[in-house]
């Protein structure tokens, strides 16, 4: 089972976000973080067909031709001066996807993903996918609580109209019963 939450909480899940959730649910057994310790690129590979079916450009490898660059700044004659790479990008919807694994919370990678998406030209929505369980921690819960505090404080001007957090959930019985949400 895949967990998800959408911010801000006073807006319903949009159609593209709902389809992204379904793409993750379709590969749930493959990316189950209880039985697999997949790297983020391996999770992205599993979910890539579902995302591409939605029209996303998805990173295929770390080779420069296979990366998905989203502009941040333009320079002389409109040449892209600065861009950030995204795991997936749907330009028609202004939607970026980032898939993380072990370092999502440990190294605050989810915050880097959020910051980068906020600076990308034309990006209006972001999905960050994290493991539900990493070592002894519930990363999904920790990321959600962080963003809940950020949105509730209303102290930051957040330029995104939607933020979807996906937790690819462990299926193992002992963990599931202990951390059921």
N, C-alpha and C positions, 0 to 999 in steps of 0.2 A: 504494500500500500504506500502510495506517495502522499506526503503531507504538503500542504501549501497554505499560504496566507497572502493577502493582497493589501497593499497600502496605497492611499489612505483608506482606513477602515470604513469610512462613510461613503465609499464608492463601490459599486458592484464590480465583479470580475468582468473585464471586457472579453469580446469574442476571441481575439488572438491569444490572450492569456489562457483562456479556457482550452484552446487547442494545444497550447504548449504543455499544459498539465496532462492532457490526454497523450501527447507524444512521450512524456516521461512514464506515464502509467503503462503504456504499451510495451516498454522494455524493463518494467519493474524487476522481474526475476533476474535479468541479466545484470542490473546495476545494484542489486540488493547489497547494501553495505554491511550486512551481518555475515553473509557468506563470501563476499568478495572485498578485497581491499584495492579496488581499481583506482588508477590515477585519473585525474580529471580528463585527460585526453582520451582515455579509454571509455569513460562515461559519455563523453561527447561523441565518440565514434558510434556508440550504441544508439544514441538518440538522434544522430544526424539524419537518417532517412525520414523520420517523422517531421523534423524541423524543415528539411528541404522540401518535403511535400507541402508545407505551409508557405513556401516561397523564400525561406531564409537562405542567405549565403552563409555557409558554415565552414569554419576553419578545417582544412583537411590534414595539415601537417604544419610543422614549424618552418618549412621552406617559405621564403618570401612570397613566392607566387601563390601559395596556398593559404596565406593569412588574410584576414578580413579587416582591412583598415577603414576606420571611420574618421573623417576629418574633424579637427578641432580648431585649427587656425589656417587662414589663407594669407598668402603674401603677395609679392609683386606679380602682376598679371594673373591673379587668381590661382596661382600655383599653391598646392597644399603645402603648408609650412610645418604643420604639426598634425599628427594623427595618432590615435590609439587603436590597438588591435582588439577586436572583440571575438568571442567564440562563435557568435552568430549575430546576423544583422538583417533585418527586414526593413529596407529603406522606405517602402510605401507606407509603413505603419510607424516609422521612427522607433523601432523596437530593437533593443540589444539584449543578447543572452550571454551570461557568463556562467560557466560550470566549474565548480571548485571541488576539491577532495580534502585531503588532510590538512592543508594549510589555510583553509577558509577562515577559521577563527584564530588558530594559533598565531598566525602572522598577520591577522586582520586584513586578509586579502579581500574580503567582502567589502570593506570600506574603500579600498583602492578601486574596486570595480564600480562602486557607487559614485565616487568622485569622478572617475573617468567618464562614466555615462552622463553625468551632469554637465560636463564640458563639451561633449560631442555635439557637433552641428546637426540640428534636425532630429535629435533623439528625444523622444517624449516618454518612452517606457523602458523599463529594465526588468529582467528576470535574472535572479541569482539562484543557482541550484547548489546545494551543499549536502553533505552526508547528514543523515539524522544522527548517527552515532559515529564519533571518532574517538578512539581510545575509550576513556571513561566518561566522555562528555557528550551531551546532546547538542551538537552544533546548530541544528535547525532551531531549537528553542533559544539558544543564546543569540543567534543572529536576529530572530524575530523580536526578542525583548529589546535588543539594541535599537532596532528601527521603530518599535512601538514608542520607546522613550523619545526618540528624535522627532517623530511626527506629533506626539502628544505635547511636547514642550512648545511647539510652534515658534521656536526661536530662530529657525533657519528658513531661508527662502529656498524651497526645494523646487527645481525647475522641471521635475518629472511629474506627469499626471498619473502615473501608476508604477508601482514597484511590486513585483511578484517574487516571493521567496518560496522555493521548492526544496523540500527535504526528501531525498530518496531514502525510504524507510527500511530499516531492518525487518526481516520477516521471521527471524528466530523467535520462538515462543517466549523464552525467558526474558529477552530484552523487551519484546513487544508488551508483555504484561506489566513489566516494571515501569515503562515510560509511556504507556498509552496516553494519548492526548485527547 
